[in-house]
């Protein structure tokens, strides 16, 4: 359980949290030597340029629009009028409105579906972003003071809010945006959502820097860098990881097989009941089962590399290992999935029973078991294709005798078969004929 919490913390903290902490420690006044001041001053332009280029390359309207918003917010703070008289009121109004709009913009870009940059919807979003500076200037006019005052409204006595120059409506906007990003990250585990959380933290710090002599531009730059790095992380995940289960996918598998060496074993894992449940309850149910079973298989397969390369099966590579070396691990995988308690609720919801949580009277059990075929490269004449075919042969034989079994694809050596008691244990060929 602790390992799961630790993995969740790392997925949230890295890389956005790490960049944020580095920015706090390094970008403070006198935090870097004189010879670094010019390169640091150029960083915002470098981040903006690379962010726009990669956002265009990856067709990420979210990245491009977010950078536009950050750049406009930064320019609004840099070009604020000098203090004194009416200028102070205008200054306060600009801070209040931009601090209110920035987190809501980032939240909107997160919720709205990514589209091609040439679509009408994206063009509309660009126009709405570009209109906002003119809206801010319009609200700064003397005739709009009543409307502008709504962005500086106090709901809590000011003596309790002396710690921040950010007006209370903007604080509410930051809180709502941050909370929804946390929820979206918990549901989807999208690196962009984790990055948005830390980008909001950097933006929030940017609105506090002036009073301490820091440069707000540096922290808007840090927010843009966080979004840029998490965009790359998200692209890597989409490219190398299966979108449904989160485990490595076809491209990662293609790279891994090129590094197997001369001796290896390959296992093919299939869920026995998956096709039956898909036919009975629909594709959504089978996808949920795969999503719930995949982490269990990955966690139990400690000394193998697991991939999802087809719709229903998982492939496990064991570099440098024989079938004998892998049998114990594969049986652990089989037992870990057999122990899962899944239930079907309503029309298409699958949930896992954990701890003291009990199934309702209308919940239907969805027991699942695994059939596993495994094969190894015995000599130099055996090709990767032949080993994979042997592993699939073992998988089909395992399914043919009822499933919940690990079976070796080569019949001339030790095979695995389910015991007569139906316990699913591994049985050597000396006990039963194949």
C-alpha positions in Angstrom: 0.0 0.0 0.0 2.8 2.4 0.9 4.4 1.7 -2.5 1.2 2.8 -4.2 1.1 6.0 -2.3 4.8 6.6 -3.0 4.2 6.1 -6.8 1.2 8.4 -6.7 3.3 11.1 -4.9 6.1 10.8 -7.4 3.7 11.0 -10.4 2.3 14.2 -8.9 5.6 15.7 -7.9 7.7 14.9 -10.9 8.6 16.8 -12.9 6.4 19.8 -12.2 7.0 20.0 -8.4 10.8 19.6 -8.9 10.9 22.5 -11.4 8.8 24.6 -9.0 11.1 24.0 -6.0 14.2 24.7 -8.2 12.6 28.0 -9.2 11.9 28.9 -5.6 15.4 28.2 -4.6 17.3 29.5 -7.6 15.2 32.5 -9.0 15.1 34.4 -5.8 16.9 37.8 -5.6 20.7 37.2 -5.4 20.0 33.5 -5.9 22.4 33.2 -8.8 25.8 34.7 -9.7 26.1 37.9 -11.9 27.4 36.0 -14.9 24.1 34.0 -15.0 21.8 37.0 -14.9 21.8 37.5 -18.7 21.1 33.8 -19.5 18.3 33.8 -16.8 16.8 36.9 -18.4 16.7 35.1 -21.8 15.0 32.0 -20.4 11.4 33.3 -20.6 11.9 33.9 -24.3 13.5 30.5 -24.8 10.7 28.7 -23.0 8.1 30.7 -24.9 9.7 29.9 -28.3 10.3 26.2 -27.6 6.8 25.9 -26.1 5.1 27.4 -29.1 7.2 25.3 -31.5 6.5 22.0 -29.8 2.9 23.0 -29.1 2.5 23.5 -32.9 4.5 20.2 -33.7 2.3 18.2 -31.3 -0.9 20.0 -32.3 -1.5 21.0 -28.7 -3.8 24.0 -28.6 -3.8 23.7 -24.9 0.0 24.4 -24.7 -0.1 27.3 -27.2 -3.1 29.0 -25.5 -1.6 28.5 -22.0 1.6 30.2 -23.1 -0.3 33.1 -24.6 -2.2 33.6 -21.3 1.0 33.4 -19.3 2.8 35.9 -21.6 -0.1 38.4 -21.5 -0.4 38.1 -17.7 3.3 38.7 -17.3 3.2 41.8 -19.6 0.3 43.1 -17.6 2.3 43.0 -14.4 5.5 44.4 -16.0 3.7 47.3 -17.7 1.7 48.2 -14.6 1.4 52.0 -14.1 3.6 53.6 -11.4 2.1 53.9 -7.9 0.3 57.0 -6.8 -3.3 58.4 -6.9 -5.5 56.9 -9.5 -2.7 54.9 -10.9 -2.7 52.8 -7.7 -6.3 51.9 -8.3 -5.6 50.9 -11.9 -2.7 48.8 -10.7 -4.8 47.0 -8.1 -7.6 46.4 -10.7 -5.2 44.9 -13.2 -3.7 42.5 -10.6 -7.2 41.5 -9.5 -8.6 40.8 -12.9 -5.5 39.0 -14.4 -5.1 36.9 -11.2 -8.8 35.9 -11.6 -8.7 35.1 -15.3 -5.4 33.2 -15.5 -6.3 30.1 -13.4 -9.8 30.0 -15.0 -8.2 30.0 -18.5 -5.8 27.2 -17.6 -8.8 25.2 -16.2 -10.8 25.8 -19.4 -8.0 24.6 -21.6 -7.8 21.5 -19.5 -11.5 20.7 -19.8 -12.0 21.6 -23.4 -11.0 18.8 -25.9 -7.8 19.2 -27.8 -8.5 20.0 -31.5 -6.4 20.6 -34.6 -5.0 24.1 -34.6 -6.8 24.9 -37.8 -10.3 24.1 -36.5 -12.9 26.8 -36.0 -13.1 26.0 -32.3 -9.4 26.6 -31.7 -9.5 29.8 -33.6 -12.4 30.9 -31.5 -10.4 30.1 -28.3 -7.5 32.2 -29.6 -9.8 35.1 -30.3 -11.3 34.9 -26.8 -7.8 34.9 -25.3 -6.7 37.9 -27.3 -9.9 39.8 -26.4 -9.1 39.5 -22.6 -6.4 42.2 -22.5 -8.8 44.7 -24.0 -11.4 43.6 -21.5 -9.0 44.3 -18.7 -8.2 47.8 -20.1 -11.9 48.5 -20.5 -12.6 47.6 -16.9 -9.8 50.0 -15.8 -11.8 53.0 -17.2 -13.3 55.3 -14.6 -16.9 54.5 -15.9 -16.4 50.8 -15.1 -15.3 51.2 -11.5 -18.5 49.5 -10.1 -18.0 46.5 -12.3 -14.3 46.3 -11.7 -14.8 46.4 -7.9 -16.5 43.0 -8.1 -12.9 41.6 -8.7 -11.7 43.2 -5.5 -14.7 42.3 -3.3 -13.8 41.3 0.2 -15.7 38.3 1.8 -13.2 37.8 4.7 -12.0 40.7 6.8 -8.8 42.1 5.3 -6.8 41.7 8.5 -6.9 37.9 7.9 -5.7 38.3 4.3 -2.6 40.5 4.8 -0.4 37.6 3.7 -1.3 37.9 0.1 -1.8 40.8 -2.4 -4.1 38.6 -4.5 -7.8 39.7 -4.0 -10.2 37.2 -2.6 -12.2 36.5 -5.8 -8.9 35.6 -7.5 -8.0 33.4 -4.5 -11.3 31.5 -5.0 -10.5 31.1 -8.7 -7.0 29.7 -7.9 -8.5 27.3 -5.3 -11.3 26.0 -7.7 -8.8 25.6 -10.5 -6.3 23.8 -8.3 -8.9 21.5 -6.8 -10.4 20.5 -10.2 -6.9 19.8 -11.6 -6.2 17.6 -8.7 -9.4 15.7 -9.2 -8.8 15.4 -13.0 -5.3 14.1 -12.3 -6.6 11.5 -9.8 -9.1 10.3 -12.4 -7.0 10.3 -15.5 -3.3 10.4 -14.3 -2.6 12.7 -17.2 0.9 14.4 -16.7 -0.6 17.6 -18.1 -3.0 17.8 -15.2 -0.2 17.3 -12.7 1.8 20.0 -14.5 -1.1 22.4 -14.3 -1.2 22.0 -10.5 2.4 23.1 -10.2 2.0 25.8 -12.9 -0.7 27.3 -10.8 1.6 27.3 -7.8 4.3 29.1 -9.8 1.7 31.6 -11.1 0.5 32.2 -7.6 4.0 32.9 -6.5 4.5 35.3 -9.4 1.7 37.6 -8.0 3.6 37.8 -4.7 7.1 38.4 -6.0 7.0 42.2 -6.5 6.7 43.0 -2.8 9.9 40.9 -2.1 11.9 42.2 -5.0 11.6 39.1 -7.1 10.8 39.1 -10.8 7.3 37.8 -11.7 8.5 37.1 -15.2 10.8 34.3 -13.8 7.9 32.5 -12.2 5.6 32.9 -15.2 8.5 31.4 -17.1 8.7 28.5 -14.6 5.0 27.9 -15.1 5.5 27.8 -18.9 8.5 25.4 -18.4 6.4 23.1 -16.3 3.7 23.0 -18.9 6.3 22.4 -21.6 8.1 19.6 -19.8 4.8 17.8 -18.9 3.7 18.1 -22.5 6.8 16.2 -23.5 6.0 13.7 -20.7 2.4 13.3 -21.9 3.6 12.8 -25.5 6.0 10.1 -24.4 3.3 8.4 -22.4 0.9 8.5 -25.3 3.6 7.1 -27.6 5.1 4.4 -25.4 2.3 3.6 -23.0 -1.0 2.0 -23.6 -3.7 4.6 -23.1 -6.2 2.3 -21.3 -4.0 0.5 -18.9 -1.0 2.8 -18.5 1.5 0.0 -19.0 4.1 0.1 -21.9 2.6 -0.4 -25.3 3.6 -1.4 -28.8 6.4 1.0 -29.5 8.1 0.3 -26.1 7.7 -3.4 -26.9 9.4 -3.0 -30.3 12.3 -1.3 -28.6 12.6 -3.9 -25.9 12.7 -6.9 -28.2 15.7 -5.4 -29.9 17.6 -5.7 -26.6 16.6 -9.2 -25.6 20.0 -10.8 -26.4 20.5 -14.5 -27.2 18.6 -16.1 -24.3 15.2 -15.0 -23.2 11.7 -16.2 -22.4 8.4 -14.7 -23.5 5.0 -15.1 -21.8 1.6 -14.3 -23.2 -1.1 -13.6 -20.6 -4.8 -13.6 -21.4 -7.9 -13.1 -19.1 -10.0 -16.2 -19.5 -13.4 -14.5 -19.1 -12.8 -11.2 -21.0 -14.5 -12.2 -24.3 -17.5 -13.6 -22.4 -17.9 -10.5 -20.4 -17.5 -8.3 -23.4 -20.2 -10.2 -25.3 -22.6 -10.2 -22.3 -22.1 -6.7 -20.8 -20.4 -4.7 -23.5 -16.9 -3.5 -24.5 -16.9 -0.9 -21.7 -16.9 -3.7 -19.0 -14.1 -5.6 -20.6 -12.0 -2.4 -20.8 -12.6 -1.7 -17.1 -11.5 -5.2 -16.3 -8.3 -4.8 -18.3 -7.7 -1.5 -16.5 -8.2 -3.0 -13.1 -6.2 -6.2 -13.8 -3.2 -4.6 -15.5 -1.7 -2.9 -12.3 -2.0 -6.3 -10.5 -0.2 -8.1 -13.3 2.5 -5.5 -13.5 3.1 -5.4 -9.7 3.3 -9.2 -9.5 5.6 -9.5 -12.5 8.6 -8.1 -10.7 11.4 -9.5 -12.8 9.8 -9.3 -16.2 8.9 -6.4 -18.6 5.2 -6.3 -19.3 3.6 -4.8 -22.4 0.1 -4.5 -23.9 0.6 -5.2 -27.6 -2.9 -6.5 -28.6 -6.4 -5.9 -27.5 -6.8 -8.7 -25.0 -3.4 -10.1 -24.2 -0.4 -8.9 -22.3 3.2 -9.8 -23.3 5.9 -10.3 -20.7 9.6 -10.4 -21.7 12.2 -12.1 -19.5 15.7 -11.3 -20.9 18.3 -13.8 -19.9 15.9 -16.1 -18.2 14.7 -19.7 -19.0 11.1 -20.9 -18.6 12.2 -22.6 -15.3 13.3 -19.2 -14.0 9.9 -17.6 -14.9 7.4 -20.2 -13.8 7.4 -19.0 -10.1 6.8 -15.4 -11.2 4.1 -16.3 -13.6 2.3 -18.4 -11.1 2.4 -15.4 -8.7 0.9 -13.3 -11.4 -1.9 -15.9 -11.9 -2.7 -16.0 -8.2 -2.7 -12.3 -7.8 -5.4 -11.9 -10.5 -7.4 -14.8 -9.3 -7.6 -13.1 -5.9 -9.2 -9.9 -7.3 -12.8 -9.5 -6.3 -14.6 -7.6 -9.1 -18.3 -6.8 -9.2 -20.7 -5.5 -11.8 -23.0 -2.7 -10.8 -25.7 -1.0 -12.9 -25.4 -1.1 -16.6 -21.6 -0.8 -17.1 -19.8 -0.1 -13.9 -17.1 -2.5 -12.7 -15.6 -2.0 -9.3 -13.1 -3.8 -7.1 -13.8 -4.9 -3.6 -11.1 -3.9 -1.1 -10.9 -4.0 2.7 -14.2 -3.8 4.5 -16.2 -2.6 1.5 -19.0 -5.0 0.8 -20.9 -5.8 -2.3 -24.5 -4.7 -2.5 -27.5 -7.0 -3.1 -27.7 -6.1 -6.8 -23.9 -6.3 -7.4 -22.9 -9.3 -9.5 -19.5 -11.0 -9.1 -17.2 -11.0 -12.1 -14.5 -13.6 -11.3 -11.5 -13.5 -13.5 -8.6 -15.9 -14.0 -5.5 -16.0 -16.3 -4.3 -18.3 -18.9 -0.5 -17.9 -19.5 1.6 -19.4 -22.2 5.4 -19.2 -21.9 8.3 -20.2 -24.2 12.0 -19.7 -24.3 14.7 -19.5 -26.9 16.6 -22.8 -26.5 19.2 -22.4 -29.2 20.6 -20.0 -31.8 18.4 -21.4 -34.5 15.2 -20.4 -32.7 13.8 -17.1 -33.9 11.8 -14.5 -32.0 8.8 -15.4 -34.2 9.0 -19.1 -33.3 9.3 -18.3 -29.6 6.2 -16.1 -29.7 4.3 -18.7 -31.6 5.3 -21.3 -29.0 4.1 -19.0 -26.2 0.8 -18.5 -28.0 0.5 -22.2 -28.4 0.9 -22.6 -24.7 -1.8 -19.9 -24.1 -4.3 -21.6 -26.3 -3.6 -25.0 -24.7 -4.1 -23.4 -21.3 -7.4 -21.9 -22.3 -8.4 -25.2 -23.9 -8.1 -27.1 -20.6 -10.2 -24.5 -18.7 -7.8 -21.7 -18.0 -6.3 -20.4 -14.7 -3.1 -22.2 -15.6 0.5 -21.5 -16.7 1.5 -23.7 -19.6 4.7 -24.1 -21.5 4.5 -23.8 -25.2 7.0 -26.5 -26.0 5.5 -29.9 -25.3 8.9 -31.6 -25.2 9.7 -30.0 -21.9 7.9 -29.2 -18.7 4.3 -28.1 -19.2 1.9 -26.4 -16.9 -1.6 -27.7 -16.4 -4.4 -27.1 -13.9 -4.8 -29.7 -11.2 -7.8 -31.9 -11.0 -9.0 -30.0 -8.0 -9.3 -26.8 -10.1 -6.9 -24.9 -7.8 -5.0 -23.5 -10.8 -1.6 -24.6 -9.5 1.3 -25.5 -11.9 1.6 -29.2 -12.6 4.6 -30.8 -14.2 4.2 -33.1 -17.2 5.3 -36.0 -15.1 2.1 -35.9 -13.2 -0.3 -35.5 -16.2 0.2 -36.4 -19.8 -0.1 -33.6 -22.4 
